[in-house]
Amino acid sequence: MNSVELAGIGMTSQRTRERLINRLTEQGITNQKVLDVIRSTPRHIFLDEALSHRAYEDTALPIGFSQTLSQPYIVARMTEILLSAGPLTKVLEIGTGSGYQSAILAQLVTEVHTVERIEPLLIKAKQRFRKLGLTNVSANLSDGCFGLEKQAPYDGIITTAAPQAIPEDLLSQLAPNGLLVIPVGSGESQDLRLVKRIEDSSEFDQIIVEKVKFVPLLSGLSR
């Protein structure tokens, strides 16, 4: 991929990206590092060419297999919340999808481990990571309901699909004082929650951040 493709032209140009950043700021995103990374990351390469002209709209867009590329506001908000307690070393993402959220995280934390159950999506995401030179992302074909035990514990876990209830495996893979940012619920009734493990105990603090709408977190692999 050449520099023009990464930089974008027309509806994927830097000017269009700046309008998105202005909108995110107006919506209350205040973490400047998060805004800077979203500004510099070419969201259009995470979409099929037919939809790339819509990449910098603040809306979720389809990526196939009944999955979506999350709305930029939600990506920014969840990332900002995850980083709210300070810098993180190791983060687990449940639901790689297009790879966009992973790419944002990879520029803000030391290492990202991401899992995806739909193999064709994972293959495309890995290609995008290589094009962007992101060498600190480990992408795995796995059932996200079980987390990724082999790399646990994690300072932070972020989930880009909504379970009906928080999976116990995700809670058990949090490091002491680790944070989990996760949408929970079904259909039109979903809450974005921030869960914090209390020190090295089996107890957790939990707050509801805001109402959201995500695709459901499903189990099993799809090749």
C-alpha positions as CSV (number, residue, x, y, z in Angstrom):
1,M,0.0,0.0,0.0
2,N,1.5,3.3,-1.1
3,S,1.6,6.6,0.9
4,V,-1.3,8.1,-1.1
5,E,-3.5,5.1,-0.2
6,L,-2.7,5.5,3.5
7,A,-3.0,9.3,3.5
8,G,-6.3,9.2,1.6
9,I,-7.7,11.6,-1.0
10,G,-11.1,13.3,-1.3
11,M,-13.5,11.8,1.3
12,T,-10.6,10.0,3.0
13,S,-8.3,13.0,3.1
14,Q,-6.8,14.6,6.2
15,R,-9.3,17.4,6.0
16,T,-12.1,14.9,6.3
17,R,-10.3,13.3,9.3
18,E,-10.1,16.7,11.0
19,R,-13.8,17.1,10.8
20,L,-14.2,13.7,12.5
21,I,-11.8,14.8,15.3
22,N,-13.7,18.0,15.8
23,R,-16.9,16.0,16.2
24,L,-15.4,13.6,18.7
25,T,-14.1,16.6,20.7
26,E,-17.6,18.1,20.7
27,Q,-19.0,14.7,21.9
28,G,-16.7,14.9,25.0
29,I,-13.6,12.9,24.0
30,T,-10.8,14.7,25.9
31,N,-7.8,12.3,25.8
32,Q,-5.4,14.0,23.3
33,K,-3.3,10.9,22.7
34,V,-6.5,9.0,21.7
35,L,-7.6,11.8,19.4
36,D,-4.1,12.0,17.8
37,V,-4.0,8.3,17.1
38,I,-7.5,8.3,15.6
39,R,-6.5,11.4,13.4
40,S,-3.4,9.6,12.1
41,T,-4.9,6.1,11.6
42,P,-6.3,5.6,8.1
43,R,-9.8,4.2,8.9
44,H,-10.6,3.8,5.2
45,I,-8.2,0.9,4.8
46,F,-10.3,-1.1,7.3
47,L,-13.3,-1.1,4.9
48,D,-14.0,-2.5,1.5
49,E,-13.3,0.0,-1.2
50,A,-17.0,0.5,-2.0
51,L,-17.5,2.0,1.6
52,S,-14.1,3.7,2.0
53,H,-15.6,7.1,1.2
54,R,-17.7,6.9,4.3
55,A,-14.8,5.9,6.6
56,Y,-14.7,9.3,8.5
57,E,-18.4,9.5,9.2
58,D,-19.1,9.0,12.8
59,T,-21.1,5.9,12.2
60,A,-20.7,2.1,12.3
61,L,-20.2,0.4,8.9
62,P,-20.6,-3.2,7.7
63,I,-17.6,-5.4,7.2
64,G,-19.4,-8.6,6.3
65,F,-20.3,-11.7,8.2
66,S,-23.0,-9.6,10.1
67,Q,-20.2,-7.7,11.8
68,T,-19.5,-3.9,11.8
69,L,-16.6,-1.5,12.1
70,S,-17.5,0.4,15.3
71,Q,-18.6,4.0,15.3
72,P,-15.5,6.2,15.8
73,Y,-17.0,7.8,18.9
74,I,-17.4,4.4,20.5
75,V,-13.8,3.4,19.6
76,A,-12.5,6.7,21.1
77,R,-14.8,6.4,24.2
78,M,-13.9,2.8,25.0
79,T,-10.2,3.5,24.5
80,E,-10.3,6.6,26.6
81,I,-12.0,4.7,29.4
82,L,-9.5,1.8,29.2
83,L,-6.6,4.3,29.6
84,S,-8.3,6.3,32.3
85,A,-6.1,4.9,35.1
86,G,-2.9,5.5,33.2
87,P,-0.6,3.7,30.7
88,L,-1.2,0.0,30.1
89,T,1.3,-2.7,29.1
90,K,-0.7,-5.7,28.0
91,V,-4.3,-5.5,26.6
92,L,-6.6,-8.2,25.3
93,E,-9.3,-7.3,22.7
94,I,-12.2,-9.6,22.2
95,G,-13.5,-9.3,18.6
96,T,-10.8,-8.2,16.2
97,G,-13.3,-7.6,13.4
98,S,-11.7,-5.3,10.8
99,G,-8.7,-4.7,13.1
100,Y,-9.4,-0.9,13.6
101,Q,-9.8,-1.0,17.4
102,S,-6.7,-3.2,17.6
103,A,-4.7,-0.7,15.5
104,I,-5.8,2.2,17.7
105,L,-4.8,0.3,20.9
106,A,-1.5,-0.8,19.4
107,Q,-0.3,2.8,19.2
108,L,-1.2,3.5,22.8
109,V,-0.1,0.4,24.8
110,T,2.9,-1.9,24.8
111,E,1.3,-5.0,23.4
112,V,-2.1,-6.0,22.1
113,H,-3.5,-9.6,22.0
114,T,-6.7,-9.8,20.0
115,V,-9.0,-12.7,19.3
116,E,-11.5,-13.2,16.5
117,R,-13.8,-16.2,15.8
118,I,-14.4,-15.5,12.1
119,E,-11.3,-16.5,10.2
120,P,-11.7,-14.5,7.0
121,L,-12.0,-11.3,9.1
122,L,-8.9,-12.2,11.0
123,I,-6.9,-12.8,7.9
124,K,-7.8,-9.4,6.5
125,A,-7.0,-7.7,9.9
126,K,-3.6,-9.3,10.0
127,Q,-2.9,-8.0,6.5
128,R,-3.8,-4.5,7.6
129,F,-1.6,-4.7,10.7
130,R,1.3,-5.6,8.4
131,K,0.6,-2.7,6.0
132,L,0.6,-0.3,9.0
133,G,3.8,-1.7,10.4
134,L,2.1,-2.7,13.7
135,T,4.4,-5.4,15.1
136,N,3.0,-5.3,18.7
137,V,-0.3,-7.0,17.8
138,S,-0.8,-10.7,18.2
139,A,-4.0,-11.8,16.4
140,N,-5.6,-15.2,17.3
141,L,-8.4,-17.3,15.9
142,S,-10.2,-18.1,19.1
143,D,-13.6,-18.1,20.9
144,G,-13.6,-14.7,22.6
145,C,-16.0,-15.9,25.3
146,F,-13.0,-17.7,26.9
147,G,-10.6,-14.8,26.6
148,L,-7.0,-15.8,25.9
149,E,-5.7,-17.7,28.9
150,K,-2.2,-18.4,27.5
151,Q,-1.2,-14.7,27.6
152,A,-3.0,-13.7,30.8
153,P,-3.1,-11.7,33.0
154,Y,-4.0,-8.4,31.3
155,D,-3.8,-4.9,32.5
156,G,-6.9,-4.1,30.4
157,I,-9.5,-6.1,28.4
158,I,-11.8,-4.5,25.8
159,T,-14.7,-6.3,24.2
160,T,-16.2,-5.1,20.9
161,A,-19.3,-7.4,21.0
162,A,-21.9,-7.7,23.7
163,P,-22.5,-10.8,25.9
164,Q,-25.7,-11.2,27.9
165,A,-23.6,-11.3,31.0
166,I,-19.9,-10.7,31.7
167,P,-17.9,-14.0,31.0
168,E,-16.2,-15.3,34.2
169,D,-13.1,-16.1,32.1
170,L,-12.6,-12.5,31.2
171,L,-12.7,-11.4,34.9
172,S,-10.3,-14.2,35.9
173,Q,-7.8,-13.0,33.3
174,L,-7.5,-9.4,34.7
175,A,-4.3,-8.5,36.4
176,P,-4.6,-6.9,39.9
177,N,-6.3,-3.5,39.4
178,G,-6.9,-4.4,35.8
179,L,-9.8,-2.8,33.8
180,L,-12.4,-4.4,31.6
181,V,-14.4,-2.3,29.2
182,I,-17.4,-4.2,27.9
183,P,-20.9,-3.8,26.5
184,V,-23.4,-6.0,28.2
185,G,-27.0,-6.9,27.3
186,S,-29.1,-7.8,24.3
187,G,-30.9,-6.1,21.4
188,E,-31.7,-2.5,22.2
189,S,-30.9,-2.8,25.9
190,Q,-27.1,-2.7,26.3
191,D,-24.9,-0.9,28.8
192,L,-21.2,-0.1,28.4
193,R,-19.6,-1.1,31.7
194,L,-16.2,-0.4,33.3
195,V,-15.2,-3.2,35.6
196,K,-12.1,-3.0,37.8
197,R,-10.5,-5.8,39.7
198,I,-9.9,-4.8,43.3
199,E,-6.2,-5.4,44.0
200,D,-5.4,-9.1,43.8
201,S,-8.8,-10.2,45.1
202,S,-11.7,-11.9,43.5
203,E,-13.8,-8.8,44.0
204,F,-14.7,-6.2,41.3
205,D,-16.0,-2.7,41.1
206,Q,-18.4,-2.0,38.3
207,I,-20.0,1.1,36.9
208,I,-22.3,1.7,33.9
209,V,-20.9,4.3,31.6
210,E,-23.6,4.8,29.0
211,K,-26.1,3.1,26.7
212,V,-24.6,1.4,23.6
213,K,-25.5,-0.9,20.7
214,F,-23.1,-3.7,19.7
215,V,-23.3,-7.0,17.8
216,P,-23.8,-9.9,20.1
217,L,-20.8,-11.9,21.4
218,L,-21.2,-15.3,20.0
219,S,-19.3,-18.6,20.8
220,G,-17.7,-21.0,18.4
221,L,-15.4,-20.6,15.4
222,S,-16.3,-19.8,11.8
223,R,-13.9,-20.6,9.0
